[in-house]
Amino acid sequence: MKLDWSQFIGKMLNITMFENYGVVYGKSENEHPTFYEIVFKTGKLIAAYDDGLLLESKRDEQAYNIFVPFTSIICVEIF
C-alpha cells in the first residue's frame, strides 16, 4: 500500500526505525568517538519522496534536515 504523504506535510512525525548507528566526536582530539544506536527520529515533515521522508528537527537551537528512507522505517506516529 502506498500512502500519500503530502497530506501530512507540516505535521510532526515520530519514526521508529530498524537498528541504525551514529557517531559523536568529542570537542577535543583526546576524546574518543562515542557510538550509539538510533531507533527514533522526530521532526516536522517537510517533504516526501518516492524513496523516503525528509524531516526538519531542531537540536541545540539549530535546525537539521534528516532524510529517512522507507526501508529503514518500522512505524510512523503522526501528531
Steps between C-alpha positions, in 0.01 A plus 500: 500500500636840404410798718463859379739666746432849358188523719728489806746775396551730801394234754732363768611140447654254742668226294608167644784358292684174457835502680729772377815639656645848530822646632578810707850639515632682806582868508874432527728256321559310827136394529409171333199475268181369660280262303130479575191325367242710319150356511283815497485810286264785584437810295269699278433342160619747238508278190413150381675316218456163330776350716459677837398791721681826577463631855604827658625452854638757744780432746710751693307787338605386152280343231606178324346328199490123536419262214350168613472230229179295501712183530616618846150570636310259724225733628395866464295694754343823370404774744 
